[in-house]
Amino acid sequence: MFVRYMAGEGEKYLWEEDDSNVFQKVEACPYYKKCVYLYPTENHPPAVWLWVVGHEKADPLKVAENRVWRTRLIFHFCVKGRGYYNGELITPGTAFVSWPLMPHSIASDPNDPFEFYWLMIRGEEVVPFAKKMGLDPLKLIFPCDYIDEVIPLLEHYIHLDHKKIDLLDYSNALMKMVFSFQKKSVTDDANGYLAIKHHNSYVDLSKHFLHDNNFSLSVQELANMLGISAKHYNRVFKDVVGISPKQYIMERRMELAMTLLRNGLTPTEVAGIIGYKDYALFYRAFTKQYGVTPKSIRNV
């Protein structure tokens, strides 16, 4: 995995590690681009995998003509400004797709340059996968009523510390999450199957968020990261898992605490790792869960 920054006028590249200070400098420019590239860690790449997630504030003079991707599909989401895709107008709330082997052109409106996010997926099965998820190679531009739900997910992915996660696993979860929105938006399932699958994607991704943060996130923080209300997230999570997210978080935090204590960390250190600023609160939660004190576990 590596991160590419492009900022300022023309082709000025900033190659850095994933450093937030560098990206702040990029964002301060009138237009910029950040691309997070993922390379599979397996010997053989998956049949379909997320390769790039990006965010671009376009150059007013941006023009790319007759580009052809041989093995890539790119799903764009316009959030600001105006542009043109294959000569057709792109406005906020519009999605547009570049299919493998299909020439495409993209240009920014010089008077109101557009801003968009994108995902690039690759693999031997990318076209069947995209069709299965509701994309149509004959419909390259379409209104996208779920952009407000997708953008917080992409923003979180772009800015997170990629060194602390299982990147391939996390990226696959993100890809499936985004495409589950698309499939849900184009399919009417009387039995609610797709709604259930959509809810499963919310839960799977939130579990990744929790794991990456030592189960120290609140329900409201998780809902914000998913781009939905806390009330909706509570309902969806309980429907899928059978318990409330608050209960799930507490149980996982205590399990992690038990593991850390058995590995020799002090109770105070453990409390800090799993997000307790007040040790007394951690002490009460742990003794309530296990019936013994944190100190007694460390001394075993």
Secondary structure, DSSP 8 states (H G I E B T S, - for coil): -EEEEEESSSS-EEE-SS-HHHHHHHHTSSSEEEEEE----SSS--SSEEEEEEEEE--TT-EEEEE--SSEEEEEEEEESBEEETTEEE-TTEEEEE-TT--EEEEE-TTSB-EEEEEEEESTTHHHHHHHTT-BTTB-EEE-TTHHHHHHHHHHHHHS-GGGS-HHHHHHHHHHHHHHHHHHHH---TT-HHHHHHHHHHHHHHHHHHHHTTT---HHHHHHHHTS-HHHHHHHHHHHHSS-HHHHHHHHHHHHHHHHHHTT--HHHHHHHTT-SSHHHHHHHHHHHHSS-HHHHHT-
